[in-house]
Amino acid sequence: MGYSNAVSLRFCHFFLQQLGGAKFSLTLLNSVRRFLSCWLFCESEVIQTVVFYFSEGFFYILVKMKTQKDVNENGVYSEAKEPDRTQQSNGVPPARLESRRWLILFLFTFYSLSNAYQWIQYGIINNIFMKFYGVDGFSVDWLSMVYMLVYIPFIFPVTWLLDVKGLRVTALVANALNCAGTWIKVASARSDMFWVTMLGQLFSAVAQVFILGLPARIAGVWFGADEVSTACSIGVFGNQMGIAIGFLLPPILVPNGNDMNELAHNIRVMFYISAGVATFIFVLVAIVFEETPENPPSLSQAQARSTCADKYSYTASIFRLLVNKPFMLLVISYGLNVGCFYAVSTLLNRMIIEHYPGEEVNAGRIGLTIVTAGMGGSLICGIWLDKTKTYKLTTLIVYVLTLVGMLVYAFTLNLGHLWVVFVTAGVLGFFMTGYLPLGFEFAVELTYPESEGTSSGLLNCSAQIFGIIFTIGQGKIMDRWGTFAGNIFLCIFLLIGTIMTGFIKSELHRQKANKQAEVHTESVSTFSADV
């Protein structure tokens, strides 16, 4: 268990220092390490290796992303502040970054991970759950699609709750629902309990509504202007990592077999692990998670705090977003891209098993490759946006490369070489899931000063709608004409999304030209009146 001890030492020492200092860290370090050791009870070297390198990557990102600190007169560390964000203007409080922002972000990342893992844990071993519960493949697909279906009616009340009650209440409700869902599923490890596992998945699906749109909101509330895109990427990174683990662990924990008692035991163990992790994270969030930093991290947040809350209207905000043409084009194009990702993820087991029978474990590893590559793409895109602010061009390029990656994947899936599938799936994932934080940040750019939660909610609502349509449509096409036709079906919609993304850029240029013309006309009129 050397890997799990290394994970414990790295993370617990940093996070617990943020909570209560070095003494508090040393006091709780051993207990948290033992918890992680129990969680990683499996003797599989593959699992331990993957978790070790994921954790090392997280720690590296954490250290690299933290801004440099200055030491004050008392020897206490305080964040270095940029001159243009620390000045008071018209009664607006000064902006200052706080080191706790990384703790809040990584807490969110981990509970997002726990929830996203549950989304795909059924789909990646679709054939095993069909046999265990005695249901058809479409019924098992609904264990994934319920995440998409529930999001659509719940997103607007949840977004209202976020705007009215704030981040902490939203985080507590999300974790309570997520934790409840995992424990309900523990009771469903019997072949006649499919309805119970669906009930547990329903609770987890509702929890997802409180999670999916938060990366942009947390980044905006807790991080400086030059860190927002990177922070949003790390927030999305948690969701992607959860999906990656959901691809990897279930095929290993629940191997295919004909002994129903052994299957029931393995499924129960998998559910207990999910419940234990979700409960631990829930306790941490209840103790640690905070609403807002004591000092605003940027001038825009300082101004937002000084604005009277009574002036904000949720209904008026929704209306302004719906009549924002560039944003609505983004809503549709984002939905097309992410909906394709949902369909590929849900149906991946069926695609791989059709061409490579008996390769359930490698199907999970291919899914892991897609999402892991996407995590790299997300971080690179986030850092790039923070440095360049080229939202329009970057979004268009990534969308075009997503289409190219999907075409390559479709034409190489049936060649009979698994290594080729791994390579093409990695290329597809780098751009397709790397697009996720781009969409969030581009939406914030297009809709400022509207609430990040509202714009993100509309994006995700579009993604869930297209996800259901594409998953059902591609599944039916695969049943009748095969996987190649199903993947080409997705390529057609990615082409439409690429064209619409180009229209966003054109529309923004047109609006800019119109504003310049209006300013010029007004200047001429003023000059004529003066003369």
ChimeraX attribute file (.defattr): number of C-alpha atoms within 10 A of each C-alpha:
attribute: neighborCount
match mode: 1-to-1
recipient: residues
	/A:1	14
	/A:2	10
	/A:3	19
	/A:4	23
	/A:5	16
	/A:6	14
	/A:7	22
	/A:8	23
	/A:9	16
	/A:10	16
	/A:11	18
	/A:12	19
	/A:13	19
	/A:14	18
	/A:15	19
	/A:16	19
	/A:17	15
	/A:18	18
	/A:19	14
	/A:20	10
	/A:21	13
	/A:22	13
	/A:23	11
	/A:24	14
	/A:25	18
	/A:26	15
	/A:27	11
	/A:28	13
	/A:29	19
	/A:30	15
	/A:31	13
	/A:32	18
	/A:33	19
	/A:34	14
	/A:35	16
	/A:36	17
	/A:37	18
	/A:38	14
	/A:39	15
	/A:40	17
	/A:41	14
	/A:42	14
	/A:43	9
	/A:44	11
	/A:45	11
	/A:46	13
	/A:47	17
	/A:48	19
	/A:49	13
	/A:50	14
	/A:51	17
	/A:52	19
	/A:53	13
	/A:54	15
	/A:55	19
	/A:56	16
	/A:57	11
	/A:58	18
	/A:59	16
	/A:60	11
	/A:61	13
	/A:62	15
	/A:63	12
	/A:64	10
	/A:65	14
	/A:66	13
	/A:67	14
	/A:68	12
	/A:69	13
	/A:70	13
	/A:71	11
	/A:72	10
	/A:73	7
	/A:74	6
	/A:75	8
	/A:76	9
	/A:77	13
	/A:78	15
	/A:79	16
	/A:80	14
	/A:81	19
	/A:82	13
	/A:83	8
	/A:84	11
	/A:85	21
	/A:86	18
	/A:87	13
	/A:88	13
	/A:89	12
	/A:90	8
	/A:91	9
	/A:92	18
	/A:93	20
	/A:94	19
	/A:95	25
	/A:96	23
	/A:97	23
	/A:98	20
	/A:99	17
	/A:100	15
	/A:101	22
	/A:102	19
	/A:103	19
	/A:104	21
	/A:105	21
	/A:106	18
	/A:107	22
	/A:108	25
	/A:109	22
	/A:110	21
	/A:111	29
	/A:112	30
	/A:113	24
	/A:114	28
	/A:115	31
	/A:116	26
	/A:117	25
	/A:118	25
	/A:119	25
	/A:120	27
	/A:121	26
	/A:122	25
	/A:123	28
	/A:124	30
	/A:125	25
	/A:126	24
	/A:127	19
	/A:128	22
	/A:129	23
	/A:130	18
	/A:131	17
	/A:132	22
	/A:133	19
	/A:134	13
	/A:135	14
	/A:136	13
	/A:137	18
	/A:138	15
	/A:139	16
	/A:140	22
	/A:141	22
	/A:142	20
	/A:143	26
	/A:144	28
	/A:145	26
	/A:146	20
	/A:147	26
	/A:148	26
	/A:149	19
	/A:150	20
	/A:151	25
	/A:152	18
	/A:153	11
	/A:154	15
	/A:155	24
	/A:156	19
	/A:157	11
	/A:158	21
	/A:159	26
	/A:160	16
	/A:161	15
	/A:162	21
	/A:163	18
	/A:164	12
	/A:165	12
	/A:166	16
	/A:167	20
	/A:168	17
	/A:169	17
	/A:170	21
	/A:171	24
	/A:172	18
	/A:173	16
	/A:174	24
	/A:175	28
	/A:176	18
	/A:177	22
	/A:178	31
	/A:179	27
	/A:180	18
	/A:181	27
	/A:182	27
	/A:183	19
	/A:184	20
	/A:185	27
	/A:186	21
	/A:187	15
	/A:188	22
	/A:189	24
	/A:190	19
	/A:191	17
	/A:192	11
	/A:193	15
	/A:194	20
	/A:195	12
	/A:196	17
	/A:197	21
	/A:198	21
	/A:199	17
	/A:200	23
	/A:201	27
	/A:202	21
	/A:203	23
	/A:204	30
	/A:205	28
	/A:206	24
	/A:207	28
	/A:208	25
	/A:209	27
	/A:210	28
	/A:211	22
	/A:212	21
	/A:213	26
	/A:214	27
	/A:215	30
	/A:216	26
	/A:217	23
	/A:218	23
	/A:219	26
	/A:220	24
	/A:221	22
	/A:222	29
	/A:223	27
	/A:224	24
	/A:225	16
	/A:226	14
	/A:227	21
	/A:228	24
	/A:229	31
	/A:230	25
	/A:231	29
	/A:232	27
	/A:233	30
	/A:234	26
	/A:235	29
	/A:236	28
	/A:237	30
	/A:238	27
	/A:239	25
	/A:240	28
	/A:241	24
	/A:242	26
	/A:243	27
	/A:244	28
	/A:245	26
	/A:246	26
	/A:247	32
	/A:248	26
	/A:249	20
	/A:250	24
	/A:251	22
	/A:252	19
	/A:253	16
	/A:254	21
	/A:255	15
	/A:256	18
	/A:257	11
	/A:258	10
	/A:259	9
	/A:260	14
	/A:261	13
	/A:262	14
	/A:263	23
	/A:264	17
	/A:265	14
	/A:266	18
	/A:267	22
	/A:268	20
	/A:269	16
	/A:270	20
	/A:271	22
	/A:272	18
	/A:273	17
	/A:274	23
	/A:275	22
	/A:276	17
	/A:277	18
	/A:278	26
	/A:279	21
	/A:280	14
	/A:281	19
	/A:282	22
	/A:283	14
	/A:284	13
	/A:285	20
	/A:286	15
	/A:287	10
	/A:288	13
	/A:289	20
	/A:290	18
	/A:291	16
	/A:292	16
	/A:293	17
	/A:294	12
	/A:295	15
	/A:296	27
	/A:297	26
	/A:298	26
	/A:299	22
	/A:300	17
	/A:301	22
	/A:302	23
	/A:303	17
	/A:304	15
	/A:305	13
	/A:306	12
	/A:307	12
	/A:308	8
	/A:309	10
	/A:310	6
	/A:311	6
	/A:312	13
	/A:313	12
	/A:314	16
	/A:315	9
	/A:316	10
	/A:317	16
	/A:318	16
	/A:319	11
	/A:320	13
	/A:321	18
	/A:322	15
	/A:323	10
	/A:324	12
	/A:325	15
	/A:326	22
	/A:327	22
	/A:328	18
	/A:329	18
	/A:330	24
	/A:331	24
	/A:332	20
	/A:333	28
	/A:334	29
	/A:335	24
	/A:336	25
	/A:337	29
	/A:338	24
	/A:339	27
	/A:340	28
	/A:341	22
	/A:342	22
	/A:343	26
	/A:344	24
	/A:345	23
	/A:346	28
	/A:347	22
	/A:348	23
	/A:349	25
	/A:350	24
	/A:351	23
	/A:352	22
	/A:353	15
	/A:354	15
	/A:355	16
	/A:356	17
	/A:357	10
	/A:358	12
	/A:359	16
	/A:360	25
	/A:361	21
	/A:362	19
	/A:363	26
	/A:364	28
	/A:365	20
	/A:366	26
	/A:367	29
	/A:368	26
	/A:369	25
	/A:370	30
	/A:371	31
	/A:372	24
	/A:373	23
	/A:374	27
	/A:375	28
	/A:376	18
	/A:377	24
	/A:378	30
	/A:379	23
	/A:380	15
	/A:381	25
	/A:382	25
	/A:383	19
	/A:384	16
	/A:385	22
	/A:386	17
	/A:387	13
	/A:388	9
	/A:389	17
	/A:390	12
	/A:391	20
	/A:392	17
	/A:393	13
	/A:394	17
	/A:395	23
	/A:396	21
	/A:397	15
	/A:398	21
	/A:399	26
	/A:400	19
	/A:401	17
	/A:402	26
	/A:403	24
	/A:404	18
	/A:405	21
	/A:406	24
	/A:407	20
	/A:408	16
	/A:409	23
	/A:410	21
	/A:411	13
	/A:412	17
	/A:413	22
	/A:414	18
	/A:415	10
	/A:416	11
	/A:417	12
	/A:418	18
	/A:419	10
	/A:420	15
	/A:421	22
	/A:422	21
	/A:423	16
	/A:424	23
	/A:425	25
	/A:426	23
	/A:427	23
	/A:428	27
	/A:429	27
	/A:430	26
	/A:431	28
	/A:432	28
	/A:433	27
	/A:434	30
	/A:435	28
	/A:436	24
	/A:437	27
	/A:438	24
	/A:439	23
	/A:440	28
	/A:441	26
	/A:442	20
	/A:443	25
	/A:444	22
	/A:445	16
	/A:446	19
	/A:447	19
	/A:448	10
	/A:449	11
	/A:450	18
	/A:451	21
	/A:452	26
	/A:453	25
	/A:454	26
	/A:455	28
	/A:456	24
	/A:457	26
	/A:458	25
	/A:459	24
	/A:460	26
	/A:461	26
	/A:462	22
	/A:463	27
	/A:464	25
	/A:465	18
	/A:466	23
	/A:467	27
	/A:468	22
	/A:469	16
	/A:470	23
	/A:471	27
	/A:472	18
	/A:473	15
	/A:474	25
	/A:475	24
	/A:476	14
	/A:477	17
	/A:478	20
	/A:479	11
	/A:480	11
	/A:481	12
	/A:482	15
	/A:483	24
	/A:484	18
	/A:485	15
	/A:486	24
	/A:487	23
	/A:488	17
	/A:489	17
	/A:490	25
	/A:491	21
	/A:492	12
	/A:493	18
	/A:494	26
	/A:495	19
	/A:496	15
	/A:497	24
	/A:498	23
	/A:499	15
	/A:500	19
	/A:501	26
	/A:502	19
	/A:503	16
	/A:504	20
	/A:505	16
	/A:506	14
	/A:507	15
	/A:508	15
	/A:509	12
	/A:510	12
	/A:511	12
	/A:512	12
	/A:513	12
	/A:514	12
	/A:515	12
	/A:516	12
	/A:517	12
	/A:518	12
	/A:519	12
	/A:520	12
	/A:521	12
	/A:522	12
	/A:523	12
	/A:524	12
	/A:525	12
	/A:526	11
	/A:527	10
	/A:528	9
	/A:529	8
	/A:530	7
	/A:531	6
